[in-house]
Amino acid sequence: APALLCGLLAAVAALAEGGRALPQLSDDIPFRVNWPGTELSLPTTGVLYKEDNYIIMTTVDKEKYKCLLPLIASGNEEEEKDYKGPTPGELLEPLFKQSSCSYRIESYWTYEVCHGKHIRQYHEEKETGQKINIQEYYLGNMIMKNPLSEPEESRELSCGYDLLLSLTQIPTKNIEGQMTPYYPVELGNGTPCSLRQNLPRSSTVMYICHPEAKHEILSVAEVTTCEYEVVILTPLLCNHPKYRFRASPVNDIFCQSLPGSPLKPHNLEQLEKQQEMLKMPFRRVKEEEMPSTKEEKFSSIHKPVAVGSHQLLTVGTTHISKLTDEQLIKEFLSGSYCFHGGVGWWKYEFCYGKYVHQYHEDKESGKTSVVVGTWSKEEHIEWSRKNAARTFYLREDGTQTVRMVSHFYGNGDVCDLTDKPRQVTVKLKCKESDSPHAVTIYMLEPHSCQYILGVESPVICKILDTADEYGLLSVPS
């Protein structure tokens, strides 16, 4: 049956090349095969069909089907033709004028995109009692010009690029299975790359529309040696119809069974049954483990992630207590309400101002627990004198707000690999969510038994601005 579909699409392409009035196939356009049997009523709206626009397909079992092909649609373009508003470069101009920066924390590297200025990749060594050591590379810089002529020249370059885009097809990128239009900004003149005869590193920043985004970095990828692609989500581009997110129309192919052939190919029926059988055990486990009456519920957004050569241990989103915001914040900051997260073998417990534990629960052997780090205010303050306890975000109105605070928890259980106590840097970050009491927890191990615990929640958004110079939080007044 899969061979039938592949053969069907190949035949469509061959017919198109042979001169028949069929459009060229594109990977951007999704297709779906339907098996209506001998009776078929074509849709009267949406994708159009013609009775003579078909091919006859035969399976390996000699089953025959008449497959009616759609007149491929790619969406409504009327609004795009009539658009007379600002160009994409003009829509993004406020972001560049604000000199704001976006950050992405991965297992080892942190990425900093200062829009219209530079992209920096860096890692801070956070050894207790030693001077901080920063390893950094610039993945691209905007080429500096004469300060007196820079605004005018930049505007001319932007206008020229926008004009070029208007005359050509807007580039697209596959984002989670959806071909998405983007506005590219090229940055060169980065840190020399020893693997390419010391040529400077360079990057393409791809700005894509997302109406609820706050200029976040969606991804950073090294597409070839020392050349990078950075995807930024921004609401600014959404005012341009050509950059708005839209679902591609699904083009149905109707394959009618001819006399002597079953409604659907026999091999396809068997394959679908096998797939259903494979899914059943997972469904039973999910239903048995899903709590129904407890206040604490785990969402389905649980997935282990591997980043580069460094291990990202677990990621999970937990829906936490139904306490009021004020009660929850007070209990969290007092350490009496702890956040739990993680999937797989290990789970994590974080109690603010107390400890970080890593544990595994087993019905037979009970609970195995490892102390990853314990809180000492004095040790943290000493650590914060050498490390950034607070990082800031520049708002669109020019004001500055705390984006993330970092706390040091040392003196954990002794590590067999290093013979030193485990230690962890807890990064508390604001993350908006449809659920006001959701928390995402992830654990990274960039070095043996030296961890980073990321804790992101809407609850944290309400207390970040109370952080003092050491990153210590308090109940909002």
N, C-alpha and C positions, 0 to 999 in steps of 0.2 A: 504493500500500500504506500509506504513512503516513496518507493521507486516510481509509483504511478504519479504522485504529485510532482516529483522532480522531472519526470518525463513530460508531464503536462506543461510545466513552466518552460522547459527547454523547447518544446514544440511551439509554444507561443512566441518565444524569441526567434525561432527559425522562420516562422511564418512572417514575423515582422520584417526580418531581413530579406525575405523572398518577395516583398513588394505588396503583400496583402495589407489592407488598411487596418493594421493593428499597431498600437503604440509600443515603443520600446519599453522593456521592463526596467524597473528601477528598484534598488534595495530599499529605498525610502518609503515605498508604497506597500502596505500589508495586504495579503490575500487570505481568503478563507474558503475552503472547499466544502460545499454542502451536497448532501445526497438526498434529493427530494423524491426519488423513485420515478415512476412513469408519469405521475401527475405533477405539473409545475405551474405555479402562478407567479409570474415575475413581479418584482416590486415596481410600484408606479411612481415612487419618489426616490430621490437620491441618485445612486449610480444607474446609468442607462444601459440597456441591452438591445441588441438587434438579433432577430431570429437566424440570420445567416452568419453570425459571428460565433462559430463553434468549431471544435475539432473532435474527432473520434479517438478515444483512448482505449487501449486493450491491456489488461493486466497479464502477468505471467501465467495465470490460471485461465487465460482466454475469456475473461469476463470483459464485456464491452460496455462503454459509457459514452454518451454524447455530452460533452462539456461545453456549456454556454459561457462565453467569456465576457467580462464587463468592458464597457467603454470607460477606461480608467479615469477616475476623478482624483484630483489632488487638493481640493478645497476651494472655497470661495475667494476670488481675488479682486472682487469689485472694490472693496474698501481700500485695498492696497493701491489700486490704480488712481483713486480719487484723493489719496493722502497728500496734503500740502503743508504739513506741520514741520517741526524742527527735524534736522537730520540726526542720525544716531550719535554722531560726534558732539552735536550741540546738546543733546539730551544728557550725555555723560559729563559735559563740561563742569557742572557743579561739583561732581565727585572729585575731579582733578583740582579744582580751585580750593577745595577745603583742605587739601593735603592730608586726607584721612588714610588710615592704614587698616588692613585686614590681616588676621592671623589664622594659622592652622597648626595645631599641635599634633605631631605624629609620634611614633614610638621613640625615635631618637632625635629627629630634626623638628625645629619649629620654622614655619614659613611666614615671612612678613611681606605683604604686598602693600607698598605705599603708592597709591594710585597716581599715575602720571609721573612717578619719580623712579622707584626701583623695586626689585624683588630680591629679598635676602633670605638665605637659608642658614640657620645657625643652631648650635648646640652649646649649652652651658654645662661645664663640669661642676658639680656641686659637692665636692669633697668637704666634709666637716673639718673646720679648723685650718683650711688652706685657702689661698687666694683663688678667686673665681677665674676659670679659664674658658674663654669663648672661642669656639671654632666656627668660622663663618665663611660663606661664599655669596657673592652677588651674582644672581642668575640673569641679571639684565638691568640696565640703566637707561633712562631717557637721555639721548645725546644732548649735552649742554650747549647752549647757544649764547650769543651776546645778550646779556640781560635786558638791554634797551630794546632789542628787536624780537626777543623770544615770543611775547604774546602774539604779535602780528604774524610771525612766521609759523607759529604753532597753529594759528587759526587757518592760515592758508593751506598748511599741510592737511589739516583735518577736513577742510572743505574739499580739497582735491581728492582725498581718499573717499569721502562721502559721495562725491560725483562719480568716482570710479565704481563704487558699489552699486550706485543707482543704474549704471549702464551694464553691469554684469550680474550674474546670479549671486545672491547672498550666500556665503559659505554656511554649511551646517555641520554639526557634530552629533554623533550618536550618544545621547545622554540617557542612560537607563532604558535603552531600547527605543527611544524616540529621537528621530532626526530633528535637531533643534538649531534654529538659526543663531549665529553669534556675530558680534562685532569685534574684530581682532585689533589689538594694539601691540605693535612690535617693540621690544626692548632689546638693545644690544649693549656692547661695551661692558660686559660683566667681568667677573674674576677670570684671569687666564686659565685655560684648561690644558693641563700637562698631557692629556691623552690625545690632544689635537694640535700639537706643535705650538702650544701656548696661545692659540686663538681665543678671543674672549667668549665667554658664555653668552647665550642669547635666549630669549623667551618670547612666546606669543601669549598674550593675555587675552582670553576669550570671554567677553562680557555677554551673558545671556539673560533674558527676561525671566524674572520670577517675582510675581506681585507681592509676596509676603517676605521677601528676602531683605537682608540688611547688609548687602555687599559682602556676603561670606565667600570664603574660598571653598569651592566644591571639591576640587581635586588639583593635584600637582603631579605631572608625569614627565619623565625624561624620555622624549620620543626618539631621539638619537643622542649619541654621546655629547653631553654638555649643551644640548638644545632641549628646551622645556616648553610644555604647554600648561598654562594655569587657567582654570575655569572659575569665573566669578559670577555669582548670582546677584542680580541687581534689579530693583523695581523700576529704575529710571528708563530702561529701554522699552518697557511695556507700553509706553505711550505711542510707540511706532508700530503700526499694524503688521509690518513685515517681520517684526521680531517677537511678536506675541506667541506664547505657547498655544498650540492647538493640536488636538489629536488627529492623526492622519485618518482619513476615511477608509474603512475596511472594504475591500473590493471582493465581493462574493463570486466564486466560480460554481455554477450549478451543474453537477454531473448526474444526468438521468440514466438510469439503467436501461439498457436495450433488451429486447426479448431474449429470455434464457439466462439472464444475468441477475444476481441478487441485488437488493436495494443498495447495499454497500459491499465493497470487496471483502471476501472471506478473511484474507490475511489482516486487513485493517480491523475487522471485528475482533479477531483474536488478540491483536496488539493492544487494543483499548481495554479488553478484559484483563490482560496481564498487568497493565498500568493501574487499574482499579484495585487489583489484588495487592500490589506493592504498596499502595497508599493506605490500605485498611489497618495494618498494625500501628502505624503512626497516629492514625485518627483515634484508635482506642486508647493509646497511651496519653494522648493529649486530653481526652475527655476525663480519664481517671485522675490525672494530675491537676486539672483545673479546679481551683477552690471556688466554692459557690457562696459561702456565707462569711468567709474571712474578710476583714477590712483590707488586708494586703493582697493584691492581685498582680500577677505577672502578665505583661502584654506579650503579644506575639513578636515584638521587635527585638528578638534575641538572636544574635549571630556572632560566632567567633570570626575574627578578622586577622589576616596576616599582612603586615606592612613591611616590605623590603626584607632584609635579613634579620630584623629585630622583631622580637616576639610581642605581639599585642595579645595579651592573655585572654581577656573576655570583654564583651560589651553586652549590656542589657539595660532595658528600661523597665523600671518598677513603678507601679502606681501606689503611692504611699498613703499614709493615714488620711482619714476624712476630718481630722481636727481643723479648727479654724486657723487661718493664716497666723494670727497673733499667738495662739496657743502653740502651734507647731514651731514657730520661730523661737519662742522662749524655751521650749523643751529641747529643740535642736542645739541651741547655743549653750544650754546648761549641760549638754552631753547625755541627758536622760532619754532622748529620742535618737536612735541610731539609724543610719541609712544602710540598706542591704542591697547587694546587686551581684552580677556575675552569672554566667551560665557554664555548663560543663561540670567537670570534676570539682573545681574550686569555686567557692562563693566568697564574698567580701563583706565585712561589717566595718562601717566607719562611724565612730562616735566622736563628735567634734570636741576638741580639747581633752580627749582621753586616749584613744588608741585606734589603730587599724589592724584588724584581724583577717586572716585568710583561713577558711575552714571547709571541711568536707563532712557531710553527715551520711552515715551508713546504718541501715536497720540492724545489722548484726554486730558490727564493731563499735557503733556509737559515733561520737563526734571527734574528729581530728582537727586541731586548731594550731595555727602558727601565728605568733605575734610579729607582724610586719614592722610596726613602729609604735612607740608610745610618746605621749605628749610631755614636753617640758618647756614651759614658757621661756625660761632662761636660755635653753639651747636654741629655741626657735629665734629669739631676738638676736642671739649671736649669729645664727645662720642668715637672718634677714639683713644684717649689716654688710654681708658680702654678696647677697643675691637679691633680685628684685622680688619683693613680697607683693607688690601691686603692679599690674599693668593697666594701661588706660586706653580708652576708646574716645575718639573725637566725634562728637555728634554733628549732625548736619547744620545746626545753628551755631557751631563754633565752640560750644562748651565741652568740657572734658568730664568723663565719667569713668568709674572703675569698671574694667572689663573682666578682670580675673584677679583673685588673690591666691598666693601660694604659701603653704604652711609646712614646716619641717617636723616630722615625727621620727625620732631616732631610737636607739637602744632597744631594737627588736630582738627576737631570738637569734642566736649565733648561727651563721650560715656555714654549712659544711664545706662549701667551695672556697670561701675566703677566710674562714676562721674569724670573721668580724660580725658584729651585730647587724642585722638587717636594718634598713632605713627607707623611708618613703617620703616623697614630696607630694602633698595633697594639693591639687589645683581645683579651686572652687570657682565655677563659671556660671554665668547667667545663661539660661537656655529657655526661650519661650516654647510653650507647648499648649495643645488643645486641652490637656489635662493640667490644671494648676498645681496638682500635687504629684507630678511625675518626677522621677529622678533617674538619670542615666549615669551608670558607674562603669568605668573601664580601668583596667590595670595594665600598665606597661612595665617592662623590665629591660631598660636600655643597657644595664650592666648587671652582672651576677649579684642578686640579692640587694640591688638598689632599684627602687621602684618609683613609678609615678602613678598616683591614683587620681583619675579625673572624675570629678563629681559635678554634674550639670543638672540644673533644675530651675523652674520658675520661682521656687521658694527662695533660692539664692539671689535672684534678681532684686528681691525686696530688701536685702541687707548688705549688698556689696558696697554701696556708697557710705556705709558706716565704718569702713575699714580705716584704721589709723596707719601711721607710717610703717608699722610692723605687719600690716595686713590683718590685724586682729579685729574681729567683728563684734558688734553689739546690737541690742534690740533697738529698732528704729524708734525715735521719739515721736 
